[in-house]
Every structure is written in structure tokens, then in C-alpha cells.
Amino acid sequence: MKRTLAVLATVAAGAGVLTGCTDQQAYCVDLAKYAAKAVDVDPQKPVDYVKILDEAKKLQGSAPKDVKDDWGVVVAFAEKAKKAGSDAARLAELSKQTPKVMTAYKNITGQAKDSCKVDLPALK
């Protein structure tokens, strides 16, 4: 809860200075909003990725070049999870791709901290 409140405070503060902001600043504000929603996502559970699909798509579109492909991996995985729905067999098959997604997420997390000073929820 504290983490969510801290992220929301950061978002609110960042939103106030967005007049005339750069693409990087806008991405960072969107990333902070995403972080608040991603707190309940377990990167080991494909079905959880559906919770962040819309935000991930938005971030993929505005992401800097160094993580744009990584967002593509997360979005593609989330879309597959959405298609799988509650089909346990499809979700089990999809979970085999989790290591690739986790690598992409680690890249995103590192860039978020370094460039945006945003802490994304830790991988479990």
C-alpha cells in the first residue's frame, strides 16, 4: 500500500510539470502509473498479464528504443494470455515462455529505475 501511495504521489507531482514535457518525461509518468497497477501482477502467472495489457501497449508505443522490443515481448505474452483465458493447458504451455518475458521485464525495470527513477514491482 505504501508503495502504491508513493507511486501515485510521484505521478501526481509529475503530472503537474507535464506542460511542454518531452517524450521521455511523458513515458516516465505513464510508467509510474503502470507501476501502481502492476503491483498485483505475478510475472510467473501468465493470466496476470491480462491485468496490465492496455497499459503495456501504451508503454510499448511510447517506450525509448532501448526497451521498445522488451515491451513488445511483454505485450505479445499478455495478448497470448488473454487468448488462453482460463484454459489451463494453454496457460501451462504459455508459462514455458515466462523466462523470456522475465528477461524483458528485467530490462524494462532497469531502464525504469535508471532513466525515470521509477521502481517497478519486483519479480517474484
Secondary structure, DSSP 8 states (H G I E B T S, - for coil): -HHHHHHHHHHHHHHHT-TT--HHHHHHHHHHHHHHHHTT--TT-GGGGGGGHHHHHHHHHH--HHHHHHHHHHHHHHHHHHHHTT-HHHHHHHHTTHHHHHHHHHHHHHHIIIII--------
